[in-house]
Amino acid sequence: MKNILGKAMLLATALLFSITGTSCSSDDSPVHEQEKTYDMSGFAKGADVSWLTEMEKDGVKFYNQNGKATECMKLLREEGTNSIRLRVWVNPEGGWCGKDDVIAKAWRAQQLGFRLMIDFHYSDSWADPAHQTVPAAWQGYTAEQMKQAVADHTKDVLKALKDRGVTNVEWVQVGNETRDGMLWNSDEAVTAQVSKNADNFAAYINAGYDAVKEVYPNAKVIVHVDQGQDLGGLTWLYDKLKDNGGKWDVIGLSLYPEDDNWQSYAENCLSNIQTLSSMYGKDVIISEIGMWWGSEQAAPLMKKMVDGCKKISTCEGIFYWEPEVYNNWKPANYITLGWEAYTKGAFDNSGKPTAVFDAYKNIK
């Protein structure tokens, strides 16, 4: 069931060259470095870099292992990454992760050969297990209007991507970490909070699903839940979705362990991937993973998860969440919300990738 691209292999080619003023060759011809190719096919070795443009606006730089400033996506490709995940917000503060920002990042990613996952939050800001806030423009909608809004927003963004020439959309998430549904509302006739109205959740998911297939028929639709180590919570959600006629292609999981539990979290998650695939007949993908950047256990975690996922035929890949964040950088909305800086990236405080990426570079 593992995804294979229509083409047998997608190669991203980087021509790396330098021409010196005085040639050292005997025939005085320019000296060119060898062309390098990147295999971008097969098992997804991904990164969510949704903050990238905002970081660049703030002047953040990224450096390769030799200390040379390098564009972030190119650097991630050098570190073994072959897929990029980008979140979408409806009407976000400053436009970050809004439609135009997503298009700009997606186009850049495609130019480097990356495959793409587009992650719809259906909110103006963070959608996660604690926050599933209805976009301001959708407040007061009926259930039918909400369903239509999900469809319209999904199609609008995806059509804009397609019109820009973005063709590498392989996965689309309809909702983000929807452990108890999405688009929470105090009106139980409208809410898609699963514990209150599972039927609406399935209906809104289906509206997103159909919208995706209308624009990118071959894209796989993901329903994403956090706590990939917790089988009971996962089956509760997917059972509710299945029982209410929900449609999806791939199960998406998040995993954020700590130093004292990473081995059990990883083992449970790998076991759950196989159980969920068997129960629902779906492939699984790790949509998000992260661990404190300074932990000595972060690289072993990634090796265990990448190696383990690669051995499971129904696991399509793994995406590290915002690995490019370092040195206590904060996005504008973290400052607005009074949140602490995100510290589970995979770059050190000098802006270089950590050993976390060895799992991607050394995959067999």
C-alpha positions in Angstrom: 0.0 0.0 0.0 3.0 2.2 0.2 2.8 5.2 -2.2 4.9 5.1 -5.3 5.0 8.2 -7.5 3.7 7.9 -11.0 7.2 8.3 -12.3 9.6 5.6 -11.2 11.9 8.2 -9.6 11.8 11.9 -9.2 15.3 13.4 -9.4 16.1 16.9 -8.2 19.4 18.0 -9.7 21.6 20.7 -8.3 24.4 22.0 -10.5 27.0 23.2 -8.0 29.8 25.1 -9.7 32.5 27.6 -9.2 34.5 29.5 -11.8 37.8 31.0 -10.6 39.4 34.0 -12.2 42.5 32.0 -13.0 42.2 28.4 -13.9 44.5 25.8 -12.4 43.8 23.3 -15.2 46.4 22.7 -17.9 44.0 23.9 -20.7 42.9 27.0 -18.8 39.2 25.9 -19.0 36.7 26.8 -16.2 36.6 24.4 -13.3 33.2 22.9 -12.5 32.2 20.8 -9.5 30.5 17.6 -10.3 26.8 17.7 -10.8 24.9 16.2 -7.9 21.6 14.4 -8.0 19.1 13.8 -5.2 16.7 10.9 -5.2 13.4 12.4 -4.0 11.3 9.2 -4.5 10.1 6.5 -2.2 9.8 6.7 1.6 9.0 10.3 2.6 11.8 11.9 4.7 10.0 15.1 5.4 10.2 18.4 7.2 7.5 20.9 8.0 9.1 24.3 7.4 6.0 26.5 7.6 7.8 29.2 9.6 10.6 29.5 7.0 9.5 32.7 5.2 8.8 34.5 8.5 12.2 33.5 9.8 13.8 34.8 6.6 12.0 38.1 7.1 13.5 38.3 10.5 17.0 37.8 9.0 17.6 34.3 10.3 20.3 32.4 8.4 21.1 28.7 8.0 24.5 27.1 7.7 25.8 23.8 6.4 28.3 21.7 8.3 31.2 23.8 6.9 29.7 27.0 8.2 28.6 28.3 4.7 25.3 30.2 4.6 22.8 28.1 2.6 19.2 28.5 1.7 17.2 26.4 4.1 15.4 24.1 1.7 18.6 23.4 -0.2 20.3 22.6 3.0 17.5 20.3 4.1 17.8 18.5 0.7 21.5 18.1 1.3 20.6 16.6 4.7 18.5 13.9 3.1 15.0 15.4 3.2 12.8 14.7 0.2 9.4 16.1 1.2 8.1 19.3 2.6 4.9 19.9 4.7 3.2 23.4 4.8 0.3 24.4 7.0 -2.6 26.6 5.8 -4.5 29.1 7.9 -7.6 30.9 6.7 -6.9 34.6 7.6 -3.7 34.6 9.8 -1.9 37.5 11.5 0.5 39.1 9.1 -0.4 36.7 6.3 2.0 34.0 7.5 0.8 30.6 6.5 -2.0 32.2 4.5 -2.7 31.3 0.9 -0.1 33.6 -0.7 2.6 32.6 1.8 1.9 28.9 1.2 2.0 29.3 -2.6 5.4 31.0 -2.3 6.9 28.2 -0.2 5.3 25.4 -2.2 6.7 26.8 -5.4 10.2 27.1 -4.0 10.0 23.5 -2.7 8.8 22.1 -6.0 11.7 23.9 -7.8 14.0 21.8 -5.7 12.2 18.6 -6.4 10.4 18.2 -3.1 7.2 16.3 -2.8 4.5 18.3 -0.8 2.1 17.8 2.0 -0.5 20.6 2.5 -1.9 20.8 6.0 -5.3 22.6 6.4 -6.0 23.8 9.9 -9.4 25.3 9.1 -8.6 28.1 11.6 -7.0 31.6 11.5 -4.3 30.2 13.9 -3.2 27.0 15.6 -5.4 24.0 15.4 -4.3 21.3 17.8 -5.8 19.1 20.6 -6.3 22.3 22.8 -7.4 24.7 20.0 -9.8 24.1 17.2 -11.1 27.7 16.8 -13.5 28.5 14.0 -12.1 31.2 11.6 -13.5 34.7 12.4 -15.1 34.9 9.0 -17.0 31.6 9.6 -18.5 32.5 12.9 -22.3 32.1 13.1 -22.4 29.6 10.2 -24.9 26.8 10.1 -23.6 23.3 9.7 -24.4 23.4 5.9 -22.6 26.7 5.6 -19.6 25.4 7.6 -19.4 22.4 5.3 -19.4 24.6 2.3 -16.8 26.9 3.8 -14.5 23.9 4.3 -14.9 22.9 0.7 -14.5 26.4 -0.7 -11.4 27.2 1.4 -9.8 23.9 0.5 -10.5 24.3 -3.2 -9.4 27.9 -3.2 -6.0 27.2 -1.8 -5.4 24.1 -3.9 -6.5 25.7 -7.1 -4.2 28.6 -6.5 -1.4 26.2 -6.0 -2.3 24.3 -9.2 -2.6 27.6 -11.1 0.9 28.5 -10.0 2.1 25.3 -11.5 2.6 23.3 -8.3 2.1 19.7 -9.2 4.0 17.8 -6.5 1.1 17.8 -4.0 1.2 14.2 -2.8 -0.7 14.5 0.5 -3.3 16.9 1.9 -4.3 17.0 5.5 -7.9 17.9 6.2 -7.6 19.2 9.8 -4.7 19.2 12.1 -4.3 17.0 15.2 -8.1 16.4 15.3 -8.1 14.2 18.4 -11.6 15.5 19.3 -12.5 16.9 15.9 -12.3 20.4 14.6 -14.2 23.7 14.2 -15.4 23.6 17.8 -18.5 25.6 18.4 -20.8 26.2 21.4 -23.7 25.3 19.2 -23.8 21.5 19.2 -25.8 21.5 15.9 -22.8 23.1 14.2 -19.7 21.9 16.1 -17.4 19.2 14.7 -16.1 18.4 18.1 -16.3 14.6 18.0 -17.3 14.1 21.6 -20.4 16.3 20.9 -21.2 15.8 17.2 -19.2 13.1 15.4 -21.6 13.2 12.4 -20.6 16.8 11.7 -16.9 15.9 12.0 -17.3 13.2 9.3 -19.4 15.6 7.2 -16.8 18.4 7.3 -13.9 15.9 6.7 -15.8 14.6 3.7 -16.3 18.1 2.4 -12.5 18.6 2.6 -11.9 15.2 1.1 -14.1 15.8 -2.0 -12.6 19.3 -2.5 -9.0 17.8 -2.5 -10.0 15.2 -5.1 -11.6 17.8 -7.3 -8.3 19.7 -7.6 -5.7 17.0 -7.1 -7.4 13.7 -7.9 -4.2 11.6 -7.1 -3.4 13.4 -3.8 -3.9 11.3 -0.6 -6.1 12.8 2.1 -4.9 12.5 5.6 -6.8 12.7 8.9 -4.3 13.6 11.5 -4.3 12.8 15.3 -1.7 13.5 18.0 -0.2 11.1 20.5 0.8 8.4 18.1 1.8 6.3 21.1 -1.8 6.1 22.5 -3.7 3.4 20.6 -6.9 3.9 22.6 -7.2 7.6 21.7 -6.4 6.9 18.1 -8.9 4.1 17.6 -11.6 6.2 19.4 -11.3 8.9 16.8 -11.0 6.7 13.7 -13.8 4.5 14.8 -16.1 7.6 15.2 -15.0 8.8 11.8 -15.6 5.4 10.1 -18.9 4.8 11.9 -20.2 8.2 10.6 -19.2 7.6 7.0 -16.0 9.6 7.0 -13.6 9.3 4.1 -9.8 9.4 4.2 -6.9 7.7 2.6 -4.0 7.9 5.1 -3.8 8.0 8.9 -1.5 10.8 10.1 0.2 10.7 13.6 2.2 13.0 15.8 4.9 11.9 18.2 6.6 14.2 20.7 8.5 12.2 23.3 10.8 13.3 26.1 14.2 11.9 27.2 12.6 9.6 29.8 10.0 8.0 27.6 11.2 8.2 24.0 11.9 4.4 23.7 8.5 3.4 24.9 6.8 6.1 22.8 8.7 5.0 19.7 8.0 1.3 20.2 4.3 1.9 20.9 4.0 4.2 17.9 5.6 1.6 15.6 3.3 -1.1 16.9 0.3 1.2 16.5 1.1 1.9 12.8 0.7 -1.8 12.1 -2.4 -2.1 14.2 -4.1 0.9 12.6 -3.2 -0.2 9.1 -4.7 -3.6 9.8 -7.9 -2.2 11.5 -8.7 0.4 8.9 -7.0 -0.8 5.7 -5.1 2.5 5.5 -1.5 3.6 5.1 0.0 5.6 7.9 2.4 8.6 7.9 4.1 10.3 10.8 2.9 13.9 10.0 4.9 15.4 12.9 7.7 14.4 15.1 10.0 16.4 17.4 12.2 16.3 20.4 14.2 18.9 22.3 17.0 19.9 20.0 19.8 19.6 22.6 18.8 16.1 23.7 21.3 13.3 23.1 18.3 11.1 22.6 16.9 13.1 19.6 19.1 11.4 17.0 18.5 7.9 18.4 14.8 8.6 18.4 14.9 9.5 14.7 17.0 6.6 13.8 14.6 4.2 15.6 11.5 5.8 14.0 12.9 6.1 10.5 14.3 2.6 10.4 11.2 1.2 12.0 8.8 3.0 9.7 10.8 2.1 6.7 10.4 -1.6 7.5 6.6 -1.3 7.7 5.1 -1.6 4.2 2.1 0.5 5.1 4.1 3.5 6.5 4.6 6.2 3.9 7.1 8.3 5.7 7.9 10.7 8.5 8.0 14.5 8.8 10.1 16.4 11.4 8.1 19.5 12.6 9.8 22.9 12.1 13.4 21.5 12.3 14.8 24.8 11.1 13.9 26.7 14.2 16.8 27.5 16.5 18.2 29.9 19.1 14.9 30.8 20.7 13.4 32.4 17.6 9.7 33.1 17.9 7.0 33.8 15.3 4.9 36.9 15.7 1.9 35.0 16.9 3.9 33.3 19.7 4.8 36.7 20.9 1.1 37.8 20.7 0.0 34.7 22.6 2.8 35.0 25.2 4.1 31.5 24.4 7.7 30.3 24.9 9.9 29.7 21.9 9.7 26.3 20.2 12.7 24.3 21.2 12.2 21.0 19.4 13.8 21.9 16.1 16.8 20.0 14.7 19.3 22.9 14.2 21.8 23.9 16.8 22.2 27.4 18.2 24.8 28.2 15.4 22.2 27.5 12.8 23.6 24.1 11.6 21.6 20.9 11.3 22.0 18.4 14.1 22.7 14.7 14.0 18.9 14.1 13.8 19.3 14.3 10.0 21.7 11.3 10.0 18.6 9.1 10.1 17.6 10.5 6.7 21.0 10.5 5.1 21.9 7.0 6.2 18.5 5.3 5.5 18.8 2.0 3.8 
